Amino acid sequence: MHLPKYARPVCAAVAAVGTFAVLGVSPAAADIPIGQQINGTSTYYNDAGYGACGTQINAATDWLVAAPAAYWTTPNPNNDPICGLSIQVTYNGNTITVPVEDKCPSCDASHIDLSLPAFQSLADPNLGVIDVTWEFVNR
């Protein structure tokens, strides 16, 4: 797991995880809105290590996306059905599709965190945050 480049409030992430654990709140896999367009934002990150899906990632070189924590449905993210999905992102008429390989605990439900090369294919990283439309799609 990681936090987006522009928001790294570690305490907020820990508090959010603790809240879900105490309340037992966890949406069912059926709650992942596959094919439903979401108007939101995207930032980028360039961390390397193990992503939330349990595989090695390098967000500085790989095309991938960290999905908002709100859509993860199991206590062990490695087994989450979201790990078998991709996200299709559109910005300024350009569309890319990237696999969900990581979790963004500080992203709200409409915010995704793209890897640096995925973000660069849509916009100049100096923008930092872009308004996008996106949706979950099957791989």
C-alpha positions as CSV (number, residue, x, y, z in Angstrom):
1,M,0.0,0.0,0.0
2,H,1.0,3.6,-0.5
3,L,-0.3,7.0,-0.2
4,P,-0.5,9.4,-3.2
5,K,2.3,11.7,-3.9
6,Y,0.3,14.8,-2.8
7,A,-1.4,13.4,0.3
8,R,0.6,11.3,2.8
9,P,-1.4,11.6,6.0
10,V,-0.3,8.4,7.7
11,C,-2.5,9.0,10.8
12,A,-5.6,9.4,8.6
13,A,-4.9,6.1,6.8
14,V,-4.4,4.3,10.0
15,A,-7.5,5.8,11.5
16,A,-9.5,4.8,8.4
17,V,-8.3,1.2,8.6
18,G,-9.1,1.1,12.3
19,T,-12.6,2.5,11.8
20,F,-13.4,-0.2,9.2
21,A,-12.0,-2.9,11.5
22,V,-14.0,-1.8,14.5
23,L,-17.3,-1.3,12.6
24,G,-16.9,-4.4,10.5
25,V,-17.8,-2.3,7.4
26,S,-16.8,-4.0,4.2
27,P,-18.8,-3.7,1.0
28,A,-19.5,-6.9,-1.0
29,A,-17.7,-7.6,-4.2
30,A,-21.0,-6.9,-6.0
31,D,-20.6,-3.3,-4.8
32,I,-17.7,-2.6,-7.1
33,P,-19.4,-0.4,-9.8
34,I,-18.0,-2.2,-12.9
35,G,-18.9,-0.2,-16.0
36,Q,-20.2,2.8,-14.1
37,Q,-18.5,6.0,-15.1
38,I,-17.2,8.1,-12.2
39,N,-16.3,11.8,-12.5
40,G,-13.3,12.3,-10.3
41,T,-9.7,13.2,-10.1
42,S,-6.3,11.5,-10.6
43,T,-2.9,12.1,-9.1
44,Y,0.2,10.0,-9.7
45,Y,2.8,8.2,-7.6
46,N,6.1,6.5,-8.2
47,D,6.6,4.1,-5.2
48,A,8.1,0.7,-5.6
49,G,7.7,-2.5,-3.6
50,Y,4.7,-4.8,-3.0
51,G,1.3,-3.4,-4.1
52,A,-1.9,-4.2,-2.2
53,C,-2.6,-7.1,-4.6
54,G,0.5,-8.9,-3.3
55,T,2.8,-8.5,-6.4
56,Q,5.9,-6.4,-6.9
57,I,5.2,-3.0,-8.5
58,N,7.2,-0.1,-9.6
59,A,4.9,2.9,-10.1
60,A,7.8,4.8,-11.6
61,T,8.0,2.4,-14.6
62,D,4.9,0.2,-14.7
63,W,1.4,1.0,-16.0
64,L,-0.9,0.5,-13.0
65,V,-3.4,2.2,-10.8
66,A,-4.1,2.4,-7.1
67,A,-7.9,2.2,-6.5
68,P,-9.7,4.0,-3.7
69,A,-9.9,2.1,-0.4
70,A,-13.7,2.5,-0.5
71,Y,-13.9,-0.2,-3.2
72,W,-11.8,-2.9,-1.5
73,T,-14.0,-5.6,-0.1
74,T,-11.9,-8.1,1.9
75,P,-9.7,-7.8,5.0
76,N,-6.7,-9.3,3.1
77,P,-6.2,-7.1,0.0
78,N,-4.2,-9.8,-1.7
79,N,-7.4,-11.8,-2.1
80,D,-9.7,-8.9,-3.1
81,P,-11.7,-9.3,-6.3
82,I,-10.7,-5.7,-7.2
83,C,-7.2,-7.1,-8.0
84,G,-8.7,-8.8,-11.0
85,L,-10.0,-5.6,-12.5
86,S,-8.6,-2.7,-14.5
87,I,-9.6,1.0,-14.5
88,Q,-10.3,2.8,-17.8
89,V,-9.4,6.5,-17.5
90,T,-10.3,9.4,-19.8
91,Y,-8.7,12.8,-19.8
92,N,-9.0,15.4,-22.6
93,G,-10.4,12.8,-25.0
94,N,-7.6,10.3,-24.4
95,T,-8.4,7.0,-22.8
96,I,-6.1,4.4,-21.2
97,T,-6.8,1.2,-19.3
98,V,-4.5,0.1,-16.4
99,P,-4.7,-2.8,-14.0
100,V,-5.6,-2.3,-10.4
101,E,-2.4,-3.4,-8.6
102,D,-2.5,-1.2,-5.5
103,K,-4.8,0.5,-2.9
104,C,-5.0,4.2,-2.2
105,P,-6.1,4.5,1.5
106,S,-6.2,8.3,1.4
107,C,-8.1,8.6,-1.9
108,D,-11.8,9.4,-1.7
109,A,-14.2,7.2,-3.7
110,S,-13.8,9.3,-6.9
111,H,-10.0,9.8,-6.7
112,I,-7.6,7.3,-8.3
113,D,-3.8,7.3,-8.1
114,L,-2.1,6.5,-11.4
115,S,1.5,5.3,-11.8
116,L,3.8,8.0,-13.2
117,P,4.0,6.6,-16.8
118,A,0.2,6.1,-16.9
119,F,-0.4,9.7,-15.7
120,Q,2.2,11.0,-18.2
121,S,0.4,9.3,-21.1
122,L,-2.6,11.6,-20.2
123,A,-1.1,14.8,-18.9
124,D,2.0,16.7,-17.7
125,P,2.9,15.5,-14.2
126,N,3.6,19.1,-13.3
127,L,-0.2,19.5,-13.2
128,G,-0.3,17.3,-10.1
129,V,-4.0,16.7,-10.1
130,I,-6.3,16.3,-13.2
131,D,-10.1,15.9,-13.6
132,V,-10.9,12.6,-15.2
133,T,-13.7,10.2,-15.8
134,W,-13.0,6.6,-14.9
135,E,-14.6,3.3,-14.5
136,F,-13.8,-0.2,-13.4
137,V,-13.6,-2.7,-16.2
138,N,-12.8,-6.4,-16.4
139,R,-9.3,-7.3,-17.5
